[in-house]
Amino acid sequence: MIDTAEAKERVKNFIVETSYVAKEKVQDDTKIFVDGIFDSMGFLSLINFIEDHFQIKAADSELLEENFESVNAIVNFISKKLN
């Protein structure tokens, strides 16, 4: 079982550190691609981060915007993979 609050914090911190945006700009429901926080290179970094830090592997068929569009979506994806 994953601690969702901890996972959200880890994901938010990664996004902020990687994109250099203010932490206040990255909320649980912020659309990180639509809002221009991440681009395709950011997406690759995000996938590597998730795989390394949560020890999960994202299948090609799971690399959909809906799984990674926001912190909430990312943490939901991680939770599904771990459960």
C-alpha positions as CSV (number, residue, x, y, z in Angstrom):
1,M,0.0,0.0,0.0
2,I,1.3,3.4,-0.9
3,D,1.1,6.6,1.3
4,T,-0.6,8.9,-1.2
5,A,0.3,12.1,0.7
6,E,4.0,11.1,0.6
7,A,3.8,10.1,-3.0
8,K,2.1,13.4,-3.9
9,E,4.9,15.3,-2.2
10,R,7.6,13.3,-3.9
11,V,6.0,13.8,-7.3
12,K,5.4,17.5,-6.7
13,N,9.0,18.0,-5.6
14,F,10.3,16.2,-8.7
15,I,8.2,18.4,-11.0
16,V,9.3,21.6,-9.2
17,E,13.0,20.6,-9.2
18,T,13.0,19.5,-12.8
19,S,10.9,22.3,-14.3
20,Y,12.1,25.1,-12.1
21,V,8.6,26.4,-11.5
22,A,7.4,27.8,-8.2
23,K,6.1,25.1,-5.9
24,E,2.8,27.0,-5.6
25,K,2.2,26.5,-9.3
26,V,2.1,22.7,-8.9
27,Q,-1.1,21.8,-7.3
28,D,-2.7,18.3,-7.1
29,D,-4.9,19.0,-10.1
30,T,-2.5,21.3,-12.2
31,K,-2.4,20.1,-15.8
32,I,1.4,19.8,-16.0
33,F,1.5,19.5,-19.8
34,V,-1.4,21.8,-20.8
35,D,0.1,24.5,-18.5
36,G,3.5,24.1,-20.1
37,I,5.3,22.9,-17.0
38,F,6.5,19.8,-18.7
39,D,7.1,18.9,-22.4
40,S,8.1,15.6,-24.0
41,M,11.5,15.6,-22.4
42,G,9.9,16.3,-19.0
43,F,7.6,13.4,-19.6
44,L,10.5,11.1,-20.2
45,S,12.2,12.3,-17.0
46,L,8.9,11.8,-15.2
47,I,8.6,8.2,-16.4
48,N,12.2,7.5,-15.3
49,F,11.5,9.1,-11.9
50,I,8.4,7.0,-11.3
51,E,10.1,3.8,-12.4
52,D,13.2,4.5,-10.2
53,H,11.5,5.8,-7.1
54,F,8.4,3.6,-7.0
55,Q,10.0,0.5,-8.6
56,I,7.2,0.1,-11.2
57,K,7.4,-0.3,-14.9
58,A,5.0,1.6,-17.2
59,A,3.9,-0.4,-20.2
60,D,3.8,1.4,-23.5
61,S,0.0,1.0,-23.5
62,E,-0.1,2.9,-20.2
63,L,1.8,6.0,-21.5
64,L,-1.4,8.0,-21.9
65,E,-1.9,11.6,-21.0
66,E,-4.8,10.8,-18.6
67,N,-2.3,8.8,-16.5
68,F,0.2,11.6,-16.2
69,E,-1.7,14.9,-16.7
70,S,-1.6,16.0,-13.0
71,V,-0.1,15.0,-9.7
72,N,-3.4,13.3,-8.8
73,A,-3.4,11.3,-12.0
74,I,0.3,10.3,-11.5
75,V,-0.3,9.2,-7.9
76,N,-3.5,7.2,-9.0
77,F,-1.4,5.5,-11.7
78,I,1.3,4.6,-9.2
79,S,-1.3,3.3,-6.7
80,K,-2.9,1.1,-9.4
81,K,0.5,-0.3,-10.4
82,L,1.5,-1.1,-6.8
83,N,-1.8,-2.7,-5.8
